[in-house]
């Protein structure tokens, strides 16, 4: 095998590999010897088919397999001998007349083009200083959460005959909606329940039900919002003919041991403890989101190296496809947020470059520190996803077993989080107590506020 490097430009490498026809013929002869004892052809006893006849019958198809194996082995050998780390799958291009190669008349020649991983030294995690936002869980927040739980457990009792509905009451109604005097699809229901003040119906619908009594009939005049999901109704005036079947008032829900029992716990104290633990978990998740964003920003600023163009292009294409899909869904056109298409593309290309850069940095830190995702961690993550599809857990597991690309999508965020945890363990982390609102604010918004202060 002859390997010639034909191009070296930045992270791009290209080789021309030639495998002599004699080498291919030797491989073919070996394969024919291997199968001759297994082949049964009419007119020949098992194992007695002449090799020349086998070559004539199966030579061309076997040579196709041999060429595929030779291309894979040759390209892999050229990469390994030069200790190259491909950034993506190499691109293979056969040269010459393949028919001549298949018939053993010409050498096999092909080009291997690839992009390699950039050579850089990642920052030492121990030199980083990161801010961790924290917030204390107060008794007031626990009480607020308990009130929400009590609200979810609320029951209703029918009001006395002739008693009018007030805000907070639950009505059982039949209704028929009309636009321009015509009943429209999806605008009618029987036995629908609505809580006055819940704001779950069209604006103005619930307000006009204050004061109704069981047995009343009332016409409600409303206007569909301009951005209503159904285009044929958006901005239209409508009349709903409503028949009130029942008016029910909310029962008082005591926050005591009985509420805890309804929720499957032993006591109010145990319920409070569970609620506090859940709030702590929510706070921890929000805190980690800010911490991770701060860490990624530092890693991005600390590294500058050439990026594999193919990786950037693939990432950008994925990002841009999502942007176009969202624009189509929301019926938006350029300029978008005051920016032209070229400006928007440049903005999202910068985002793609950042993602690729950070991905390479995290991968290199993980590689240098022998961080991997074990089978147990992977299985646990898949099981968590499978629980989202009750009754189909086995199919979910089988799907990931049969789809390496899907499995890689599960592994990638696990690996990223493991590397982030590793870095945080070594970095200096300063805790800052902030109000709950700031803890749950968008990290981007907080960064903009910090810039404004500076």
C-alpha positions as a Markdown table, in Angstrom:
| # | Residue | x | y | z |
|---|---|---|---|---|
| 1 | Unk | 0.0 | 0.0 | 0.0 |
| 2 | Unk | 1.3 | 3.4 | -1.0 |
| 3 | Unk | 0.1 | 6.5 | 0.9 |
| 4 | Unk | 0.8 | 10.0 | -0.3 |
| 5 | Unk | -0.2 | 13.2 | 1.5 |
| 6 | Unk | -1.6 | 15.5 | -1.1 |
| 7 | Unk | -2.9 | 18.4 | 0.9 |
| 8 | Unk | -2.3 | 20.0 | 4.3 |
| 9 | Unk | -4.2 | 23.2 | 5.1 |
| 10 | Unk | -5.0 | 24.2 | 8.6 |
| 11 | Unk | -7.0 | 21.3 | 10.1 |
| 12 | Unk | -7.6 | 19.7 | 6.7 |
| 13 | Unk | -5.6 | 16.7 | 5.5 |
| 14 | Unk | -5.9 | 14.8 | 2.2 |
| 15 | Unk | -4.2 | 11.5 | 1.2 |
| 16 | Unk | -4.1 | 9.5 | -2.0 |
| 17 | Unk | -3.9 | 5.7 | -1.2 |
| 18 | Unk | -2.9 | 3.1 | -3.8 |
| 19 | Unk | -3.3 | -0.6 | -3.2 |
| 20 | Unk | -1.6 | -2.7 | -6.0 |
| 21 | Unk | -3.9 | -5.0 | -8.0 |
| 22 | Unk | -1.6 | -7.9 | -7.0 |
| 23 | Unk | -2.5 | -7.3 | -3.3 |
| 24 | Unk | -6.2 | -7.3 | -4.2 |
| 25 | Unk | -5.8 | -10.5 | -6.2 |
| 26 | Unk | -4.0 | -12.1 | -3.3 |
| 27 | Unk | -6.9 | -11.2 | -1.0 |
| 28 | Unk | -9.4 | -12.6 | -3.6 |
| 29 | Unk | -7.5 | -15.9 | -3.8 |
| 30 | Unk | -7.6 | -16.2 | 0.0 |
| 31 | Unk | -11.3 | -15.6 | 0.0 |
| 32 | Unk | -11.9 | -18.1 | -2.7 |
| 33 | Unk | -9.9 | -20.7 | -0.8 |
| 34 | Unk | -12.0 | -19.9 | 2.3 |
| 35 | Unk | -15.4 | -20.4 | 0.6 |
| 36 | Unk | -14.6 | -23.3 | -1.7 |
| 37 | Unk | -15.5 | -25.9 | 0.9 |
| 38 | Unk | -18.8 | -24.3 | 1.4 |
| 39 | Unk | -19.9 | -23.6 | -2.1 |
| 40 | Unk | -22.3 | -26.1 | -3.9 |
| 41 | Unk | -22.5 | -25.8 | -7.6 |
| 42 | Unk | -24.4 | -28.0 | -10.0 |
| 43 | Unk | -22.0 | -30.5 | -11.7 |
| 44 | Unk | -19.4 | -30.4 | -8.9 |
| 45 | Unk | -19.0 | -32.4 | -5.8 |
| 46 | Unk | -19.0 | -30.3 | -2.5 |
| 47 | Unk | -15.5 | -28.8 | -2.0 |
| 48 | Unk | -14.3 | -29.9 | -5.5 |
| 49 | Unk | -15.2 | -26.7 | -7.5 |
| 50 | Unk | -12.0 | -25.5 | -9.2 |
| 51 | Unk | -10.8 | -22.1 | -7.9 |
| 52 | Unk | -10.7 | -20.8 | -11.5 |
| 53 | Unk | -14.4 | -21.6 | -11.8 |
| 54 | Unk | -15.1 | -19.9 | -8.5 |
| 55 | Unk | -13.2 | -16.9 | -9.6 |
| 56 | Unk | -15.2 | -16.6 | -12.7 |
| 57 | Unk | -18.5 | -17.1 | -10.9 |
| 58 | Unk | -17.9 | -15.1 | -7.7 |
| 59 | Unk | -14.8 | -13.1 | -8.4 |
| 60 | Unk | -16.4 | -9.8 | -9.2 |
| 61 | Unk | -18.9 | -9.7 | -6.3 |
| 62 | Unk | -16.2 | -10.8 | -3.9 |
| 63 | Unk | -13.8 | -8.2 | -5.2 |
| 64 | Unk | -16.4 | -5.6 | -4.3 |
| 65 | Unk | -16.3 | -6.7 | -0.7 |
| 66 | Unk | -12.5 | -6.8 | -0.8 |
| 67 | Unk | -12.3 | -3.2 | -2.1 |
| 68 | Unk | -14.6 | -2.0 | 0.7 |
| 69 | Unk | -12.4 | -3.7 | 3.3 |
| 70 | Unk | -9.2 | -2.4 | 1.7 |
| 71 | Unk | -10.6 | 1.2 | 1.6 |
| 72 | Unk | -11.6 | 1.0 | 5.3 |
| 73 | Unk | -8.3 | -0.6 | 6.4 |
| 74 | Unk | -6.2 | 1.7 | 4.2 |
| 75 | Unk | -7.7 | 4.9 | 5.4 |
| 76 | Unk | -7.7 | 3.8 | 9.0 |
| 77 | Unk | -4.1 | 2.7 | 8.8 |
| 78 | Unk | -3.0 | 6.1 | 7.2 |
| 79 | Unk | -4.8 | 8.0 | 10.0 |
| 80 | Unk | -3.4 | 5.8 | 12.8 |
| 81 | Unk | 0.2 | 5.8 | 11.5 |
| 82 | Unk | 0.2 | 9.7 | 11.6 |
| 83 | Unk | -1.5 | 9.7 | 15.0 |
| 84 | Unk | -4.3 | 11.9 | 13.6 |
| 85 | Unk | -7.6 | 12.4 | 15.4 |
| 86 | Unk | -10.4 | 12.9 | 12.9 |
| 87 | Unk | -13.0 | 15.6 | 13.9 |
| 88 | Unk | -15.6 | 13.9 | 11.7 |
| 89 | Unk | -16.0 | 10.8 | 9.5 |
| 90 | Unk | -13.4 | 11.0 | 6.7 |
| 91 | Unk | -14.6 | 11.5 | 3.1 |
| 92 | Unk | -13.6 | 8.7 | 0.7 |
| 93 | Unk | -13.5 | 9.2 | -3.0 |
| 94 | Unk | -12.6 | 6.3 | -5.4 |
| 95 | Unk | -10.4 | 7.2 | -8.4 |
| 96 | Unk | -10.1 | 5.7 | -11.9 |
| 97 | Unk | -12.4 | 3.2 | -13.5 |
| 98 | Unk | -13.9 | 1.0 | -10.7 |
| 99 | Unk | -14.8 | -1.7 | -13.3 |
| 100 | Unk | -11.1 | -2.1 | -14.2 |
| 101 | Unk | -10.3 | -2.6 | -10.5 |
| 102 | Unk | -13.1 | -5.1 | -10.0 |
| 103 | Unk | -11.8 | -7.2 | -12.9 |
| 104 | Unk | -8.3 | -7.1 | -11.6 |
| 105 | Unk | -6.8 | -4.9 | -14.4 |
| 106 | Unk | -6.0 | -1.8 | -12.4 |
| 107 | Unk | -4.6 | -0.8 | -9.0 |
| 108 | Unk | -7.1 | 0.5 | -6.4 |
| 109 | Unk | -6.6 | 4.2 | -5.9 |
| 110 | Unk | -8.7 | 6.5 | -3.6 |
| 111 | Unk | -8.6 | 9.8 | -1.9 |
| 112 | Unk | -9.1 | 10.3 | 1.9 |
| 113 | Unk | -10.1 | 13.8 | 3.0 |
| 114 | Unk | -10.6 | 14.6 | 6.6 |
| 115 | Unk | -10.5 | 17.4 | 9.2 |
| 116 | Unk | -8.5 | 16.7 | 12.3 |
| 117 | Unk | -9.0 | 17.8 | 15.9 |
| 118 | Unk | -7.2 | 21.0 | 16.8 |
| 119 | Unk | -4.1 | 20.7 | 19.0 |
| 120 | Unk | -4.5 | 22.9 | 22.1 |
| 121 | Unk | -4.0 | 22.7 | 25.8 |
| 122 | Unk | -7.1 | 23.3 | 27.8 |
| 123 | Unk | -7.1 | 25.7 | 30.7 |
| 124 | Unk | -6.3 | 24.3 | 34.2 |
| 125 | Unk | -9.6 | 24.0 | 36.0 |
| 126 | Unk | -7.9 | 24.9 | 39.3 |
| 127 | Unk | -7.2 | 28.4 | 37.9 |
| 128 | Unk | -10.8 | 29.2 | 37.4 |
| 129 | Unk | -13.0 | 31.2 | 39.8 |
| 130 | Unk | -16.8 | 30.8 | 39.4 |
| 131 | Unk | -19.8 | 32.3 | 41.2 |
| 132 | Unk | -22.5 | 30.1 | 42.5 |
| 133 | Unk | -25.8 | 31.8 | 43.2 |
| 134 | Unk | -27.8 | 30.5 | 46.1 |
| 135 | Unk | -31.1 | 31.5 | 47.8 |
| 136 | Unk | -32.5 | 30.4 | 51.2 |
| 137 | Unk | -35.8 | 28.5 | 51.3 |
| 138 | Unk | -38.1 | 30.5 | 53.5 |
| 139 | Unk | -41.1 | 29.4 | 55.6 |
| 140 | Unk | -43.2 | 31.8 | 53.5 |
| 141 | Unk | -42.2 | 29.9 | 50.3 |
| 142 | Unk | -43.1 | 26.6 | 51.9 |
| 143 | Unk | -46.5 | 28.0 | 53.0 |
| 144 | Unk | -47.0 | 29.3 | 49.4 |
| 145 | Unk | -46.3 | 25.9 | 48.0 |
| 146 | Unk | -48.7 | 24.3 | 50.6 |
| 147 | Unk | -51.4 | 26.7 | 49.6 |
| 148 | Unk | -51.0 | 25.7 | 45.9 |
| 149 | Unk | -51.2 | 22.0 | 46.9 |
| 150 | Unk | -54.4 | 22.8 | 48.9 |
| 151 | Unk | -55.8 | 24.6 | 45.9 |
| 152 | Unk | -55.2 | 21.6 | 43.7 |
| 153 | Unk | -57.1 | 19.4 | 46.2 |
| 154 | Unk | -60.0 | 21.8 | 46.4 |
| 155 | Unk | -63.5 | 20.4 | 46.2 |
| 156 | Unk | -66.8 | 22.2 | 45.4 |
| 157 | Unk | -70.3 | 22.1 | 46.8 |
| 158 | Unk | -73.5 | 23.3 | 45.0 |
| 159 | Unk | -74.7 | 26.6 | 46.1 |
| 160 | Unk | -78.2 | 27.0 | 47.5 |
| 161 | Unk | -81.0 | 27.3 | 44.9 |
| 162 | Unk | -81.1 | 30.9 | 43.6 |
| 163 | Unk | -77.7 | 31.8 | 45.0 |
| 164 | Unk | -75.6 | 33.8 | 42.5 |
| 165 | Unk | -72.1 | 32.9 | 41.3 |
| 166 | Unk | -69.1 | 34.9 | 42.5 |
| 167 | Unk | -65.5 | 34.8 | 41.4 |
| 168 | Unk | -63.9 | 31.5 | 42.4 |
| 169 | Unk | -67.0 | 29.5 | 41.9 |
| 170 | Unk | -67.1 | 26.6 | 39.6 |
| 171 | Unk | -69.9 | 26.5 | 37.0 |
| 172 | Unk | -71.1 | 23.5 | 35.0 |
| 173 | Unk | -72.4 | 24.9 | 31.6 |
| 174 | Unk | -73.5 | 24.0 | 28.1 |
| 175 | Unk | -72.5 | 26.5 | 25.5 |
| 176 | Unk | -72.7 | 27.1 | 21.7 |
| 177 | Unk | -70.4 | 29.7 | 20.1 |
| 178 | Unk | -71.4 | 31.6 | 16.9 |
| 179 | Unk | -69.5 | 34.0 | 14.6 |
| 180 | Unk | -71.7 | 36.1 | 12.3 |
| 181 | Unk | -74.6 | 33.9 | 13.4 |
| 182 | Unk | -73.0 | 30.7 | 12.3 |
| 183 | Unk | -71.9 | 27.9 | 14.7 |
| 184 | Unk | -68.1 | 27.4 | 14.4 |
| 185 | Unk | -66.2 | 24.1 | 14.8 |
| 186 | Unk | -64.9 | 23.5 | 18.4 |
| 187 | Unk | -67.1 | 26.2 | 19.9 |
| 188 | Unk | -69.7 | 24.0 | 21.6 |
| 189 | Unk | -69.7 | 21.8 | 24.6 |
| 190 | Unk | -72.0 | 20.2 | 27.1 |
| 191 | Unk | -71.2 | 19.8 | 30.8 |
| 192 | Unk | -68.1 | 22.0 | 30.6 |
| 193 | Unk | -66.7 | 23.1 | 34.0 |
| 194 | Unk | -65.2 | 26.5 | 34.4 |
| 195 | Unk | -63.9 | 28.3 | 37.5 |
| 196 | Unk | -64.6 | 32.1 | 37.3 |
| 197 | Unk | -61.4 | 34.0 | 37.5 |
| 198 | Unk | -59.2 | 31.1 | 36.2 |
| 199 | Unk | -58.6 | 33.0 | 32.9 |
| 200 | Unk | -58.7 | 29.7 | 31.0 |
| 201 | Unk | -61.4 | 30.9 | 28.5 |
| 202 | Unk | -61.4 | 33.8 | 26.0 |
| 203 | Unk | -60.9 | 37.2 | 27.7 |
| 204 | Unk | -64.3 | 38.5 | 28.9 |
| 205 | Unk | -66.0 | 35.1 | 28.9 |
| 206 | Unk | -65.6 | 34.3 | 32.6 |
| 207 | Unk | -66.3 | 37.9 | 33.8 |
| 208 | Unk | -69.8 | 37.8 | 32.3 |
| 209 | Unk | -70.7 | 34.8 | 34.3 |
| 210 | Unk | -70.5 | 36.5 | 37.6 |
| 211 | Unk | -74.0 | 36.7 | 39.1 |
| 212 | Unk | -75.5 | 33.8 | 37.1 |
| 213 | Unk | -77.7 | 31.2 | 38.9 |
| 214 | Unk | -78.3 | 27.6 | 38.2 |
| 215 | Unk | -80.9 | 27.3 | 35.4 |
| 216 | Unk | -80.0 | 30.7 | 33.9 |
| 217 | Unk | -79.4 | 31.2 | 30.1 |
| 218 | Unk | -77.1 | 34.0 | 29.1 |
| 219 | Unk | -75.5 | 35.3 | 25.8 |
| 220 | Unk | -71.9 | 36.3 | 26.2 |
| 221 | Unk | -70.3 | 38.7 | 23.7 |
| 222 | Unk | -66.6 | 38.3 | 23.4 |
| 223 | Unk | -63.8 | 39.0 | 20.9 |
| 224 | Unk | -61.2 | 36.4 | 20.1 |
| 225 | Unk | -57.6 | 37.7 | 20.6 |
| 226 | Unk | -55.8 | 38.8 | 17.4 |
| 227 | Unk | -53.1 | 36.2 | 18.0 |
| 228 | Unk | -55.6 | 33.3 | 18.6 |
| 229 | Unk | -54.4 | 30.0 | 17.5 |
| 230 | Unk | -57.2 | 29.3 | 15.0 |
| 231 | Unk | -56.7 | 31.8 | 12.2 |
| 232 | Unk | -60.4 | 31.7 | 11.1 |
| 233 | Unk | -61.4 | 33.0 | 14.6 |
| 234 | Unk | -58.5 | 35.4 | 15.4 |
| 235 | Unk | -59.8 | 38.9 | 16.0 |
| 236 | Unk | -63.4 | 37.9 | 15.4 |
| 237 | Unk | -66.5 | 38.9 | 17.5 |
| 238 | Unk | -68.4 | 36.0 | 18.8 |
| 239 | Unk | -71.6 | 35.2 | 20.8 |
| 240 | Unk | -71.7 | 32.3 | 23.2 |
| 241 | Unk | -75.2 | 31.0 | 24.1 |
| 242 | Unk | -74.7 | 29.6 | 27.7 |
| 243 | Unk | -77.0 | 27.5 | 29.7 |
| 244 | Unk | -75.9 | 27.3 | 33.4 |
| 245 | Unk | -76.4 | 23.8 | 34.8 |
| 246 | Unk | -74.8 | 24.2 | 38.3 |
| 247 | Unk | -73.1 | 26.8 | 40.4 |
| 248 | Unk | -70.8 | 25.4 | 43.0 |
| 249 | Unk | -68.7 | 27.2 | 45.7 |
| 250 | Unk | -65.2 | 26.1 | 46.8 |
| 251 | Unk | -65.0 | 24.2 | 50.0 |
| 252 | Unk | -62.5 | 25.3 | 52.6 |
| 253 | Unk | -59.3 | 23.2 | 52.5 |
| 254 | Unk | -57.5 | 23.1 | 55.8 |
| 255 | Unk | -53.7 | 22.8 | 55.6 |
| 256 | Unk | -53.4 | 20.1 | 58.3 |
| 257 | Unk | -52.7 | 16.4 | 58.7 |
| 258 | Unk | -55.8 | 15.5 | 56.6 |
| 259 | Unk | -54.3 | 17.3 | 53.6 |
| 260 | Unk | -51.1 | 15.3 | 54.1 |
| 261 | Unk | -53.1 | 12.1 | 54.3 |
| 262 | Unk | -54.9 | 12.9 | 51.0 |
| 263 | Unk | -51.4 | 13.2 | 49.4 |
| 264 | Unk | -50.3 | 9.8 | 50.8 |
| 265 | Unk | -48.2 | 11.1 | 53.7 |
| 266 | Unk | -48.5 | 10.6 | 57.4 |
| 267 | Unk | -48.6 | 14.2 | 58.8 |
| 268 | Unk | -48.4 | 17.8 | 57.9 |
| 269 | Unk | -44.9 | 18.0 | 59.2 |
| 270 | Unk | -43.8 | 15.3 | 56.8 |
| 271 | Unk | -45.6 | 17.1 | 54.0 |
| 272 | Unk | -43.8 | 20.4 | 54.9 |
| 273 | Unk | -40.5 | 18.5 | 54.8 |
| 274 | Unk | -41.2 | 17.0 | 51.4 |
| 275 | Unk | -42.3 | 20.5 | 50.1 |
| 276 | Unk | -39.1 | 22.1 | 51.5 |
| 277 | Unk | -36.9 | 19.4 | 49.9 |
| 278 | Unk | -38.6 | 19.9 | 46.5 |
| 279 | Unk | -38.1 | 23.6 | 46.7 |
| 280 | Unk | -34.4 | 23.0 | 47.6 |
| 281 | Unk | -34.1 | 20.8 | 44.5 |
| 282 | Unk | -35.7 | 23.5 | 42.3 |
| 283 | Unk | -33.3 | 26.1 | 43.8 |
| 284 | Unk | -30.3 | 23.8 | 43.2 |
| 285 | Unk | -31.4 | 23.3 | 39.5 |
| 286 | Unk | -31.6 | 27.0 | 39.0 |
| 287 | Unk | -28.3 | 27.6 | 40.8 |
| 288 | Unk | -26.6 | 25.0 | 38.6 |
| 289 | Unk | -27.9 | 26.6 | 35.4 |
| 290 | Unk | -26.3 | 30.0 | 36.4 |
| 291 | Unk | -23.1 | 28.2 | 37.5 |
| 292 | Unk | -22.8 | 26.2 | 34.3 |
| 293 | Unk | -23.4 | 29.3 | 32.1 |
| 294 | Unk | -20.7 | 31.2 | 34.0 |
| 295 | Unk | -18.3 | 28.3 | 33.7 |
| 296 | Unk | -18.9 | 27.9 | 29.9 |
| 297 | Unk | -18.4 | 31.7 | 29.4 |
| 298 | Unk | -15.1 | 31.5 | 31.2 |
| 299 | Unk | -14.0 | 28.4 | 29.1 |
| 300 | Unk | -15.0 | 30.2 | 25.9 |
| 301 | Unk | -13.0 | 33.3 | 26.8 |
| 302 | Unk | -10.0 | 31.2 | 27.9 |
| 303 | Unk | -9.6 | 29.4 | 24.5 |
| 304 | Unk | -8.8 | 30.5 | 21.0 |
| 305 | Unk | -7.9 | 27.9 | 18.4 |
| 306 | Unk | -8.8 | 26.9 | 14.8 |
| 307 | Unk | -12.1 | 25.1 | 14.6 |
| 308 | Unk | -12.8 | 22.2 | 12.1 |
| 309 | Unk | -14.9 | 23.9 | 9.4 |
| 310 | Unk | -17.0 | 20.9 | 8.8 |
| 311 | Unk | -18.1 | 20.7 | 12.5 |
| 312 | Unk | -18.9 | 24.4 | 12.5 |
| 313 | Unk | -20.9 | 24.1 | 9.3 |
| 314 | Unk | -22.9 | 21.1 | 10.6 |
| 315 | Unk | -23.7 | 22.9 | 13.9 |
| 316 | Unk | -24.7 | 26.1 | 12.1 |
| 317 | Unk | -26.9 | 24.2 | 9.7 |
| 318 | Unk | -28.7 | 22.6 | 12.6 |
| 319 | Unk | -29.1 | 25.9 | 14.4 |
| 320 | Unk | -30.2 | 27.7 | 11.2 |
| 321 | Unk | -32.8 | 25.1 | 10.3 |
| 322 | Unk | -34.4 | 25.6 | 13.8 |
| 323 | Unk | -34.4 | 29.3 | 13.2 |
| 324 | Unk | -36.1 | 29.0 | 9.8 |
| 325 | Unk | -38.6 | 26.5 | 11.2 |
| 326 | Unk | -39.6 | 28.9 | 14.0 |
| 327 | Unk | -39.8 | 31.8 | 11.6 |
| 328 | Unk | -42.1 | 29.8 | 9.4 |
| 329 | Unk | -44.3 | 28.7 | 12.3 |
| 330 | Unk | -44.6 | 32.3 | 13.6 |
| 331 | Unk | -44.9 | 33.7 | 10.0 |
| 332 | Unk | -42.0 | 36.0 | 10.5 |
| 333 | Unk | -39.7 | 37.4 | 7.8 |
| 334 | Unk | -36.5 | 39.4 | 7.6 |
| 335 | Unk | -35.5 | 41.8 | 9.0 |
| 336 | Unk | -35.8 | 39.9 | 12.3 |
| 337 | Unk | -35.6 | 41.9 | 15.5 |
| 338 | Unk | -34.2 | 44.7 | 13.4 |
| 339 | Unk | -31.5 | 42.6 | 11.8 |
| 340 | Unk | -31.1 | 41.6 | 8.2 |
| 341 | Unk | -30.7 | 37.9 | 7.1 |
| 342 | Unk | -26.9 | 38.3 | 6.8 |
| 343 | Unk | -26.6 | 39.9 | 10.2 |
| 344 | Unk | -28.8 | 37.1 | 11.7 |
| 345 | Unk | -26.8 | 34.4 | 10.0 |
| 346 | Unk | -23.5 | 36.0 | 11.3 |
| 347 | Unk | -25.0 | 36.0 | 14.8 |
| 348 | Unk | -26.0 | 32.4 | 14.7 |
| 349 | Unk | -22.8 | 31.3 | 13.1 |
| 350 | Unk | -21.0 | 32.8 | 16.1 |
| 351 | Unk | -23.3 | 30.8 | 18.4 |
| 352 | Unk | -22.4 | 27.6 | 16.3 |
| 353 | Unk | -18.7 | 28.4 | 16.7 |
| 354 | Unk | -19.0 | 28.9 | 20.4 |
| 355 | Unk | -20.8 | 25.5 | 20.8 |
| 356 | Unk | -18.2 | 23.7 | 18.7 |
| 357 | Unk | -15.4 | 25.4 | 20.7 |
| 358 | Unk | -16.9 | 24.5 | 24.1 |
| 359 | Unk | -17.6 | 21.0 | 22.9 |
| 360 | Unk | -14.0 | 20.5 | 22.0 |
| 361 | Unk | -12.7 | 22.0 | 25.2 |
| 362 | Unk | -15.0 | 19.9 | 27.4 |
| 363 | Unk | -14.1 | 16.7 | 25.3 |
| 364 | Unk | -10.4 | 17.4 | 25.7 |
| 365 | Unk | -10.6 | 18.0 | 29.5 |
| 366 | Unk | -12.7 | 14.8 | 29.7 |
| 367 | Unk | -10.2 | 12.8 | 27.6 |
| 368 | Unk | -7.1 | 14.1 | 29.5 |
| 369 | Unk | -8.7 | 13.1 | 32.8 |
| 370 | Unk | -10.1 | 9.8 | 31.7 |
| 371 | Unk | -13.7 | 10.8 | 32.2 |
| 372 | Unk | -16.2 | 8.4 | 30.6 |
| 373 | Unk | -19.9 | 7.5 | 30.8 |
| 374 | Unk | -20.3 | 4.0 | 32.1 |
| 375 | Unk | -23.0 | 1.5 | 31.0 |
| 376 | Unk | -24.8 | 1.8 | 34.3 |
| 377 | Unk | -25.1 | 5.6 | 33.9 |
| 378 | Unk | -26.3 | 5.2 | 30.4 |
| 379 | Unk | -28.9 | 2.6 | 31.3 |
| 380 | Unk | -30.2 | 4.8 | 34.2 |
| 381 | Unk | -30.6 | 7.7 | 31.8 |
| 382 | Unk | -32.5 | 5.6 | 29.2 |
| 383 | Unk | -34.7 | 4.2 | 32.0 |
| 384 | Unk | -35.5 | 7.8 | 33.0 |
| 385 | Unk | -36.6 | 8.5 | 29.4 |
| 386 | Unk | -38.5 | 5.2 | 29.2 |
| 387 | Unk | -40.6 | 6.2 | 32.2 |
| 388 | Unk | -42.0 | 9.1 | 30.2 |
| 389 | Unk | -43.8 | 6.4 | 28.0 |
| 390 | Unk | -45.7 | 4.2 | 30.4 |
| 391 | Unk | -46.4 | 0.7 | 28.9 |
| 392 | Unk | -43.7 | 1.2 | 26.2 |
| 393 | Unk | -40.6 | 0.9 | 28.3 |
| 394 | Unk | -39.3 | -2.1 | 26.5 |
| 395 | Unk | -39.7 | -0.5 | 23.1 |
| 396 | Unk | -37.8 | 2.6 | 24.3 |
| 397 | Unk | -34.9 | 0.4 | 25.4 |
| 398 | Unk | -34.9 | -1.5 | 22.1 |
| 399 | Unk | -34.9 | 1.7 | 20.2 |
| 400 | Unk | -31.7 | 2.9 | 21.8 |
| 401 | Unk | -30.1 | -0.5 | 21.5 |
| 402 | Unk | -30.7 | -0.4 | 17.8 |
| 403 | Unk | -29.8 | 3.2 | 17.2 |
| 404 | Unk | -26.2 | 4.3 | 17.9 |
| 405 | Unk | -26.9 | 7.9 | 16.9 |
| 406 | Unk | -29.8 | 8.1 | 19.4 |
| 407 | Unk | -27.6 | 6.5 | 22.1 |
| 408 | Unk | -25.0 | 9.1 | 21.4 |
| 409 | Unk | -27.6 | 11.9 | 22.0 |
| 410 | Unk | -28.2 | 10.4 | 25.5 |
| 411 | Unk | -24.5 | 10.0 | 26.2 |
| 412 | Unk | -23.4 | 13.6 | 25.1 |
| 413 | Unk | -25.2 | 15.6 | 27.8 |
| 414 | Unk | -24.2 | 13.0 | 30.5 |
| 415 | Unk | -20.6 | 13.4 | 29.5 |
| 416 | Unk | -20.9 | 17.2 | 29.4 |
| 417 | Unk | -22.3 | 17.3 | 32.9 |
| 418 | Unk | -19.7 | 15.0 | 34.2 |
| 419 | Unk | -16.9 | 17.2 | 32.9 |
| 420 | Unk | -18.6 | 20.3 | 34.3 |
| 421 | Unk | -18.8 | 18.7 | 37.7 |
| 422 | Unk | -15.1 | 17.7 | 37.5 |
| 423 | Unk | -14.1 | 21.3 | 36.7 |
| 424 | Unk | -16.3 | 22.8 | 39.4 |
| 425 | Unk | -14.7 | 20.4 | 42.0 |
| 426 | Unk | -11.3 | 21.8 | 41.1 |
| 427 | Unk | -12.2 | 25.5 | 40.6 |
| 428 | Unk | -12.6 | 28.1 | 43.2 |
| 429 | Unk | -16.4 | 28.6 | 43.7 |
| 430 | Unk | -17.6 | 31.7 | 45.5 |
| 431 | Unk | -21.2 | 31.6 | 46.7 |
| 432 | Unk | -23.5 | 34.6 | 46.4 |
| 433 | Unk | -26.9 | 34.7 | 48.1 |
| 434 | Unk | -29.5 | 36.4 | 45.9 |
| 435 | Unk | -33.3 | 36.8 | 46.0 |
| 436 | Unk | -35.4 | 34.0 | 44.6 |
| 437 | Unk | -36.4 | 36.1 | 41.6 |
| 438 | Unk | -32.8 | 36.6 | 40.6 |
| 439 | Unk | -32.0 | 32.9 | 41.1 |
| 440 | Unk | -34.8 | 31.9 | 38.7 |
| 441 | Unk | -34.0 | 34.7 | 36.2 |
| 442 | Unk | -32.6 | 33.8 | 32.7 |
| 443 | Unk | -28.8 | 33.6 | 32.9 |
| 444 | Unk | -28.7 | 35.8 | 29.7 |
| 445 | Unk | -30.7 | 38.5 | 31.4 |
| 446 | Unk | -28.4 | 38.5 | 34.5 |
| 447 | Unk | -25.4 | 38.8 | 32.2 |
| 448 | Unk | -26.9 | 41.8 | 30.5 |
| 449 | Unk | -27.7 | 43.4 | 33.8 |
| 450 | Unk | -24.1 | 42.9 | 35.0 |
| 451 | Unk | -22.8 | 44.5 | 31.8 |
| 452 | Unk | -25.1 | 47.5 | 32.3 |
| 453 | Unk | -23.7 | 48.0 | 35.8 |
| 454 | Unk | -20.1 | 47.8 | 34.5 |
